[in-house]
Amino acid sequence: MTKQVDYQILLQEVVKTALDAARSETEKRDSDSRGALFAYYDILDVIKTQAEIMEVPLGEVGLEAVDLGALLKLKAA
């Protein structure tokens, strides 16, 4: 039987991977990167929203000091 901690670790890894990928996409300046960035943002926003609804501290899912809106700002050319 899987323990609750296993799910938490799984979710933390998904968040970490999505954040790393989103931050990597901000370095690029093409339309494909923008689309990927919005996809990562959507994934992270769903996780954050559901954590807030379920009253799970954002630190427990790896989003404690993350400004999701800042991810959508691509670096200037």
Number of C-alpha atoms within 10 A of each C-alpha: 3 6 7 8 9 10 11 14 14 12 16 17 14 17 20 16 13 18 22 12 14 23 17 13 23 20 13 15 13 11 9 10 17 18 12 15 23 15 14 23 20 13 14 21 15 11 19 22 13 12 17 12 9 9 9 13 13 16 12 13 20 20 20 11 8 14 9 17 9 11 19 17 11 17 11 8 6
